[in-house]
Amino acid sequence: MSLRKMCRTCGQETLDNLAYTKTKRFLIFNSKVKELTPYCRIHLLAAFQPCFTSFPNKMVVYHPSPGVLEKNYVYGYDLLSEIPKQAWFDKAKRDRQIEVVRSALEAISGKCSMCPAEAQVAYFDQRFIKWDGEWPLIDKAEPAQNLCQRCTYDEIEPALASYKGSYIEGLFCPQDGEGYFFPTLI
């Protein structure tokens, strides 16, 4: 069975997917489900760019680490409120992650450090990220850079485009509120 699908835009075979997380009601409870839309790499980034740059909420963005681009990973978006629910993640690391994301979100203010637009992103570039197994840890010796969504996209797009693997599990669009983008090995 092939996992390849056809790009929604051009029909080229692809393994890349744009991912959205939807909340669906099942019987008496709500459940989050991932919806994947197949795109070739060019059209994946073309579809991802507007959902990223027009997102109205503040977010923390970890650079998609080029040191692990040969491995399978997901570049996902999650809400700050979802971190405590990640039972698979070591509690001490999870608590540290909550503190890093919370303080970075609180520190976003003023203008973008690269253009005159309003800052909406706390951006941790690749020099901040240290990998601990499958999870990126942030060295908080320096504060994150305050950027607008457009300038942040310009910083991460080359790494997203040059990724040698596939986004079979999805390149996630930000949604539902303040949160963070993170690369996680799978």
C-alpha positions, 0 to 999 in steps of 0.5 A: 500500500502506497502512502503517496497521494496526489498534490491537491493543486497540481496532481504530482505524487507526494508524501507531504501533507498540510495538517489542521487539528479539528475538534470533533464531538463524539458521543458525549466528549470532544476529541481532536483529530488531525486532518491532512491535505496532500501537497507537493513541497512547493504547494505545501509551502504556498498553502502553509505561508498564508495560514502562518502569516495571518494567524492573529494570536501570539506564538512561540516559534522554534526554528526547524532545526537543520541538524535533524532534517535528515530524520523523520520529524513533525513541525507541529503547533500546539497550545500552551494549555496542551503541554500538561496533557503530554503524558509521554513527555518527562514531567521535569522537561514538560514543566520546563517547556511550559515555563519557556513557552509561557515566559516567551509569550509574555515577553512579546511586545512592541515592533518586530526587530526586523521590520516596522510591523507589530511583533506577534512571535517569540522566535528561537533561532537554531542557535538556541535549540539543544536536542535532548533525545527527541525533544528540542530544549531551549537555552534561555541564556538569551531572550527570544527575538520578537518578530512579526509572522512575515519575518518569522516565516522568512526565517523558517521557510528555507529550512522547511523547503530544504527538508530532505524527508517528507511531511507525511505526519503534516506541516501544521497550521497554527490555530485555536490560540496562543501556542508554539511551533516545535520540531519533534523527532518521530 
